[in-house]
């Protein structure tokens, strides 16, 4: 009877998961999602590993961008100040400032993030320049809290974002509120672990246009499942994998690897591709030697290098963009005291 109950529970779960997935994720209407820039604040480490490292607890405070449950305080330290900056085809000036501390058993972090897109020339309805110049600007403020336990760690982040487009009289700065939460489990050996994360669940508080009757557009509402493994045969190597399920976009697969060079240096590499693109790639490779041009992700792969001592850490990441869009460079500095 016990076996029958277990088989029945497994069968019910196997039926319920695809059914709930179809009901929640079947819309795939990118036009309903707003504030997609929230997912672009990647630190050098997160970018180099292509957002795959959300399951491994780390003293790098920027991991809360992926999973607020995965943050660790450095041993013997009470505060961590961190800043990172990037430039590329999608932003003229983008960066993050964060401050992390500990209160009793809770780890707290505050951060401010910004994107300046540079100066954009305005055009009229006929496609001619109208003499106007716009300087769109996006901002994000976050408050994160994590509670570490022996094997399980939990955490949550509250977000408040604003997005200014043109600044014309009929426009206004749009605002939104959201939250993330994460759950992480790590084995006794600390050689492998898993996490489940929900990101950017929220909605607009104020629309882009004054007196807009419909300002209830949702955010990305993304679920993510991730894991890490440290092979016993190569103890300096850590492998990462994560699959994301955004409600209004295609799910993707993120893979990463980090190798320790001695005590202080780390080299990193990451790859990302949507599951739809992976399916297309496999079909195309099976039929010919060429690869399809379409892609659902801006980045394809990234490389990175990190240095961490007892006082400070420096990280760098280089990302190759799809569709000949160029490259992105990220640089970060962290001070522990």
C-alpha positions as CSV (number, residue, x, y, z in Angstrom):
1,X,0.0,0.0,0.0
2,X,2.8,2.4,0.8
3,X,4.4,1.7,-2.6
4,X,1.0,2.4,-4.3
5,X,0.7,5.7,-2.5
6,X,4.2,6.7,-3.5
7,X,3.6,5.8,-7.1
8,X,0.3,7.7,-7.1
9,X,1.9,10.8,-5.6
10,X,4.7,10.6,-8.3
11,X,2.1,10.2,-11.1
12,X,0.0,13.1,-9.7
13,X,3.1,15.3,-9.6
14,X,4.2,14.3,-13.1
15,X,0.7,15.3,-14.4
16,X,0.4,18.5,-12.3
17,X,3.8,20.0,-13.3
18,X,3.2,20.1,-17.1
19,X,-0.4,21.2,-16.5
20,X,0.6,24.1,-14.2
21,X,3.5,25.0,-16.6
22,X,1.2,25.3,-19.5
23,X,-1.3,27.3,-17.5
24,X,1.3,29.8,-16.2
25,X,3.9,30.1,-19.0
26,X,1.8,29.6,-22.1
27,X,1.2,33.3,-22.7
28,X,4.7,34.2,-24.0
29,X,3.6,37.7,-24.8
30,X,6.7,39.9,-24.5
31,X,4.5,42.9,-25.0
32,X,3.0,42.5,-21.5
33,X,6.3,42.6,-19.7
34,X,7.8,45.9,-18.5
35,X,11.0,47.0,-16.8
36,X,13.0,44.2,-18.4
37,X,16.2,46.2,-17.5
38,X,15.9,44.7,-14.0
39,X,17.6,41.6,-15.2
40,X,20.6,43.5,-16.8
41,X,22.4,44.4,-13.6
42,X,24.9,41.7,-13.8
43,X,28.1,41.9,-11.8
44,X,31.4,40.7,-13.5
45,X,31.2,37.4,-11.7
46,X,27.5,36.8,-12.5
47,X,28.1,37.8,-16.2
48,X,31.2,35.7,-16.6
49,X,29.3,32.6,-15.4
50,X,26.2,33.7,-17.4
51,X,23.9,33.8,-14.3
52,X,24.4,30.1,-13.6
53,X,25.9,30.4,-10.1
54,X,22.8,31.1,-8.0
55,X,23.0,27.8,-6.0
56,X,26.5,28.2,-4.5
57,X,26.8,30.3,-1.4
58,X,29.5,32.9,-1.8
59,X,31.1,35.9,-0.1
60,X,30.6,37.9,-3.4
61,X,27.6,40.1,-2.4
62,X,26.4,40.5,-5.9
63,X,25.1,37.0,-5.9
64,X,21.9,38.5,-4.4
65,X,21.1,39.7,-8.0
66,X,20.6,36.0,-8.7
67,X,19.6,34.5,-5.4
68,X,19.3,36.5,-2.1
69,X,19.7,33.2,-0.1
70,X,23.2,32.5,-1.4
71,X,25.1,35.4,0.2
72,X,27.8,34.7,2.8
73,X,29.6,37.1,5.0
74,X,33.5,36.8,4.9
75,X,34.9,35.2,8.0
76,X,35.9,37.8,10.6
77,X,34.4,40.7,8.6
78,X,31.3,42.8,9.5
79,X,30.9,44.9,6.4
80,X,31.4,44.7,2.6
81,X,31.2,47.6,0.2
82,X,31.1,46.8,-3.5
83,X,30.9,48.7,-6.8
84,X,30.8,47.4,-10.4
85,X,30.5,49.2,-13.7
86,X,30.0,48.2,-17.3
87,X,29.8,49.6,-20.8
88,X,28.7,48.1,-24.1
89,X,26.1,48.3,-26.9
90,X,23.1,48.4,-24.6
91,X,24.2,51.1,-22.1
92,X,26.5,54.1,-22.2
93,X,27.0,53.9,-18.4
94,X,25.7,51.2,-16.1
95,X,26.7,50.3,-12.6
96,X,25.9,49.1,-9.1
97,X,26.8,50.2,-5.6
98,X,26.1,48.0,-2.6
99,X,26.7,47.7,1.1
100,X,26.4,44.4,3.0
101,X,26.4,43.9,6.8
102,X,25.2,41.4,9.4
103,X,22.7,41.8,12.2
104,X,22.7,38.9,14.6
105,X,22.2,35.9,12.3
106,X,20.7,37.9,9.4
107,X,22.7,39.2,6.5
108,X,21.5,42.6,5.1
109,X,22.3,44.3,1.9
110,X,21.4,47.7,0.3
111,X,22.1,48.5,-3.3
112,X,21.6,51.2,-5.9
113,X,21.7,50.4,-9.6
114,X,21.6,52.8,-12.6
115,X,21.6,52.7,-16.4
116,X,22.4,55.7,-18.6
117,X,21.7,55.0,-22.2
118,X,23.4,58.0,-23.6
119,X,21.9,60.6,-25.9
120,X,19.2,59.4,-28.4
121,X,18.1,61.5,-31.4
122,X,14.3,62.0,-31.7
123,X,12.4,61.2,-34.9
124,X,8.9,62.2,-36.1
125,X,6.2,59.9,-37.5
126,X,7.7,60.2,-41.0
127,X,11.2,59.0,-39.8
128,X,12.8,62.4,-40.0
129,X,14.9,63.9,-37.2
130,X,12.8,66.3,-35.2
131,X,15.7,68.2,-33.5
132,X,15.0,66.6,-30.1
133,X,17.5,64.7,-28.0
134,X,16.6,62.4,-25.2
135,X,18.6,60.9,-22.3
136,X,16.7,57.9,-20.9
137,X,17.7,56.8,-17.4
138,X,16.8,53.8,-15.4
139,X,17.3,53.2,-11.6
140,X,16.8,50.3,-9.2
141,X,17.1,50.3,-5.4
142,X,17.1,47.0,-3.4
143,X,17.0,45.7,0.1
144,X,17.9,42.1,0.7
145,X,17.9,39.9,3.7
146,X,19.3,36.3,4.1
147,X,19.1,33.8,6.9
148,X,21.7,31.1,6.8
149,X,21.3,27.7,8.4
150,X,23.4,24.5,8.4
151,X,22.1,23.1,5.1
152,X,19.3,25.3,4.0
153,X,19.5,29.1,3.4
154,X,16.6,31.4,2.7
155,X,16.5,35.0,1.5
156,X,14.4,37.7,0.0
157,X,14.8,41.1,-1.8
158,X,12.5,44.0,-2.1
159,X,13.0,46.2,-5.2
160,X,11.9,49.7,-6.3
161,X,12.6,50.8,-9.8
162,X,12.1,53.9,-11.9
163,X,12.4,54.4,-15.7
164,X,12.6,57.7,-17.5
165,X,12.2,57.6,-21.3
166,X,11.9,61.0,-23.0
167,X,11.0,63.6,-20.4
168,X,8.4,65.2,-22.7
169,X,5.5,67.0,-21.1
170,X,3.1,64.2,-21.8
171,X,5.4,61.6,-20.3
172,X,6.4,60.8,-16.8
173,X,8.9,58.6,-15.0
174,X,7.4,55.1,-14.7
175,X,7.8,53.3,-11.4
176,X,7.5,49.7,-10.3
177,X,7.9,47.5,-7.2
178,X,8.9,43.9,-7.0
179,X,10.4,41.2,-4.9
180,X,12.7,38.1,-5.2
181,X,13.0,35.1,-2.9
182,X,15.3,32.2,-2.9
183,X,15.9,28.8,-1.2
184,X,19.3,27.1,-1.2
185,X,20.3,23.6,0.0
186,X,24.0,22.5,0.3
187,X,25.2,19.0,1.0
188,X,27.3,18.0,4.0
189,X,30.4,17.7,1.8
190,X,29.6,21.1,0.3
191,X,30.5,19.6,-3.1
192,X,27.1,20.0,-4.5
193,X,23.8,21.9,-3.9
194,X,20.6,23.2,-5.4
195,X,18.4,26.3,-5.3
196,X,15.0,27.4,-6.3
197,X,14.5,31.2,-7.0
198,X,11.7,33.5,-7.9
199,X,12.7,36.9,-9.5
200,X,11.0,40.1,-10.3
201,X,7.5,39.4,-9.1
202,X,5.6,42.7,-9.1
203,X,3.9,45.3,-11.2
204,X,4.0,49.0,-12.3
205,X,3.0,51.6,-9.7
206,X,2.9,54.4,-12.3
207,X,2.8,54.3,-16.1
208,X,5.0,56.0,-18.6
209,X,2.3,58.4,-19.8
210,X,0.2,60.7,-17.6
211,X,-3.3,59.7,-17.0
212,X,-2.7,56.2,-18.4
213,X,-5.6,54.1,-17.3
214,X,-3.7,50.9,-17.6
215,X,-0.6,50.9,-15.5
216,X,-0.9,47.3,-14.2
217,X,1.6,45.7,-16.6
218,X,3.6,42.8,-14.9
219,X,7.3,42.3,-14.5
220,X,9.2,39.3,-15.8
221,X,8.0,36.9,-13.0
222,X,10.8,34.4,-13.5
223,X,11.3,31.1,-11.8
224,X,14.8,29.5,-11.8
225,X,16.2,26.1,-10.8
226,X,19.9,25.8,-10.4
227,X,22.7,23.6,-9.1
228,X,26.4,23.4,-8.6
229,X,29.0,20.5,-8.3
230,X,32.6,20.3,-7.4
231,X,34.1,17.2,-9.0
232,X,36.3,15.2,-6.5
233,X,38.8,14.5,-9.3
234,X,39.3,18.2,-9.9
235,X,38.7,19.9,-6.5
236,X,39.6,23.4,-7.8
237,X,36.8,23.3,-10.4
238,X,33.2,24.3,-9.8
239,X,30.5,23.6,-12.4
240,X,27.2,25.5,-12.5
241,X,23.9,25.1,-14.3
242,X,20.6,27.0,-14.2
243,X,17.5,27.0,-16.2
244,X,15.2,30.0,-16.1
245,X,11.5,30.1,-16.8
246,X,10.3,33.7,-17.4
247,X,6.5,34.0,-17.8
248,X,6.7,36.3,-20.9
249,X,9.8,35.0,-22.6
250,X,11.4,31.8,-23.7
251,X,13.1,29.6,-21.0
252,X,16.8,29.4,-21.2
253,X,19.8,27.3,-20.1
254,X,22.8,28.9,-18.4
255,X,26.1,27.0,-17.9
256,X,29.2,28.1,-16.1
257,X,32.6,27.0,-14.7
258,X,35.0,28.5,-12.2
259,X,38.5,27.3,-11.6
260,X,40.8,28.4,-8.7
261,X,44.3,29.3,-9.7
262,X,46.1,29.1,-6.3
263,X,44.6,30.8,-3.3
264,X,43.6,34.2,-4.8
265,X,42.8,34.0,-8.5
266,X,39.8,32.6,-10.3
267,X,39.1,32.1,-14.0
268,X,35.5,31.8,-15.2
269,X,33.5,31.0,-18.3
270,X,29.8,30.9,-19.1
271,X,27.4,30.0,-21.9
272,X,23.7,30.9,-22.3
273,X,21.1,29.9,-24.9
274,X,17.3,29.6,-24.8
275,X,15.9,26.1,-25.0
276,X,14.2,27.0,-28.3
277,X,17.5,28.1,-29.8
278,X,19.2,24.9,-28.6
279,X,16.4,22.8,-30.3
280,X,16.9,24.8,-33.5
281,X,20.7,24.4,-33.3
282,X,20.4,20.6,-32.9
283,X,18.0,20.3,-35.8
284,X,20.2,22.6,-38.0
285,X,23.4,20.7,-37.2
286,X,21.7,17.4,-38.0
287,X,20.7,18.7,-41.5
288,X,23.7,20.8,-42.5
289,X,27.0,22.3,-41.4
290,X,25.6,25.8,-40.9
291,X,24.0,27.3,-37.8
292,X,20.8,29.3,-37.6
293,X,21.2,33.1,-37.2
294,X,18.3,33.8,-34.9
295,X,18.8,34.0,-31.2
296,X,16.6,34.9,-28.2
297,X,19.5,36.0,-26.0
298,X,21.7,39.1,-26.4
299,X,24.8,37.4,-24.9
300,X,26.1,34.1,-26.1
301,X,29.2,33.4,-23.9
302,X,31.4,35.3,-21.4
303,X,34.8,35.0,-19.9
304,X,36.1,36.4,-16.6
305,X,39.0,36.7,-14.1
306,X,38.8,37.4,-10.4
307,X,41.3,38.2,-7.6
308,X,40.3,38.0,-4.0
309,X,42.4,38.7,-0.9
310,X,41.5,39.2,2.8
311,X,40.9,42.9,2.3
312,X,39.6,43.4,-1.3
313,X,38.6,41.7,-4.5
314,X,38.7,42.7,-8.2
315,X,36.6,41.1,-10.9
316,X,36.5,41.5,-14.7
317,X,34.2,40.0,-17.3
318,X,34.1,40.0,-21.1
319,X,30.9,39.1,-22.9
320,X,30.4,38.3,-26.6
321,X,27.0,39.5,-27.9
322,X,24.9,37.9,-30.6
323,X,24.0,39.2,-34.0
324,X,27.3,41.1,-34.3
325,X,26.2,43.5,-31.6
326,X,29.8,43.7,-30.3
327,X,31.1,43.2,-26.7
328,X,30.4,44.1,-23.1
329,X,33.1,44.8,-20.4
330,X,32.5,44.7,-16.7
331,X,34.8,45.7,-13.8
332,X,34.1,45.3,-10.1
333,X,35.8,46.2,-6.8
334,X,34.9,44.9,-3.4
335,X,36.3,45.9,0.0
336,X,35.8,43.9,3.2
337,X,36.3,45.4,6.6
